[in-house]
Amino acid sequence: MTQGRILDAIDRRLLHELQRDASLSHAELAERVGASSASCWRRIRALEADGVLGPPVRLVDARRVGRGVNVLCHIKIRNHSAETTEAFENFVAARDEIIECYSMSGDWDYLLRVLVADVEDYNRFLMRTVLRHPSVATGSTHFALSQVKYTTAVPV
């Protein structure tokens, strides 16, 4: 459910199809979801206005652009003051290597997903950048051996 708007079956089919291929025309979408092109256009605009749909993007194959090593890094920050947390989160936002960051419950404060060229590239990034940041106390690294599943599609 969105802000005051309940998603119906056509909205859900639209979301499903758009997550699979955002380049589909309104006519192609209409055929796939069982609605008119005009209805699809209006629904897509409403889903965008409600914040359900963000801007269309193209997904890049990380390996083909020299970023084939996928690293998960747990981080503990020095303290949990607003200043420390804000400084760390601003640092994360400014680093292109960090493609995901989650504030975590449990023993670690954050989980980072980092894309790098190779182990040496990650070592440089970790030792010279991440661990030298004043808000970071320590980190723990896990290298992904293979990608078993990856999707950007949200179940609808």
N, C-alpha and C positions, 0 to 999 in steps of 0.2 A: 504494500500500500504506500502511496506517496502522500504528499501534503494534501489531505482531504480528497484524494482521488484514488479510487480502487481500480486496479489493473484488471481488465476483462481478458477473455480468451484471445481476442485479436491483438490486443496490446502485447500479451505474452508471446504470441507467435511472431509478431514484429520484432520484439526484443531478441528472440531466439535467432531469427534470420539475420538481423543486423549484426549480431555478434559473430555469426559465421562468415558474413561477407557484407561489409559496409558499403561496397561499391555498387550494390544492386540498385537498379532504377526503381522509381515508384511503381511503374507498370509491372516489373518483375516481382517486387514485393507484394503488390496487390494480388497477383496470381497465386503466389505461395501462401498467403494468409487468408485468402477468400474475402477480399474487400476491394473497393474501388481505389484507383490511383489517388483521387482527391482525398478520400478518407484516410489513406495511408499517409499522405503528406500532412494532413491536419493532425493526425495522431502523433506522428514523429515530432512535429513542432510542439505539441502539448507535452510530450515526454521530455523534450529538451527544456522547455520552460519550467517543468516541475523538477528538473535536475536529475531525472532518471537516466537520461542519455547525455553523455558528454560529447565533446567534439570528436569527429571521426579521425582516426589515426591509421598509419600503416605499421605493421609489426616488422621489425628488422631481425634477421637471423644473426645472432651475436657471433657465432663462429665465422661467418663470412665477412665480418668486419674486424676480425682480429681480437674478439673478446670472448673466446671460447671456454674460459675457466670460470666456473660458477662457484662462488665462495659464500658460505654462511658464517657470519661472525657475531658471536655474542659479546656484548659490551656491558661493563659495569662502570657507572660514572662515580666520580669522587664523592658527591653528596647529592641530595635531592632538592636543593634549593631551586627556586624559580629561575635564578640567574644561571645556574649550572645547566639545568635542563634546557633552557632557552638557547644557551650558547652551543650546546651539543646539537640540538635540533637544527639550528641555523647552519652549523658546520655540515651536517648531513645534507641539508637542502642544497648546499652550494657544490657538492661533490658529484660529478657525473658518474663516477665509478659505482657509487651506491645507488642501486636502482630501486631498492625497497628498504624500508625501515619500519620496524614495529616496536612500540613501547610494550614491554612484556611484564607479566606477573612471574613470580618465582624467584630463582636465584640470580638471574641476569636482568638488567634494566632494559636493554634493547637487543633486537636481532636485526642485523643488516644482511642484505643480499648484495653482493659485490660482483661485478663482472670485470675481469681483467684478461690480459693476453696470456699470461703464464704464471707459474709459481713465483718466479723472480719479480715479476711486475707486482704481484700481490704483496710479497715480502717488503718491497720498497714502500708501497702504499701504507701498509700496516705500521712498519717501523718508523718511517719518516713523517707520516701524516697523522694517522689515527691515534697511535699511542702517544704521540707528542702533543696532542690536543690537551689543553689544561683541564678540561672537564672529564677526561677519560682516566679511570683508575687501572683497568685491565681489560683484556679481551681473550676470547677463545675461538679458534678458527676450525672450521670443518669444510673440507673440499668435497664438492659433489663429484662422484666418480662417473655417473651417467645421469641423464635426465629421463626418468621413467615416464613422467607425465608432466605436461605443461599446457595450461590453458588460460586464456583471459576471459573466457565465457562464464558469466554468473548464471547459476541455475534459476530459471524463471518459471 
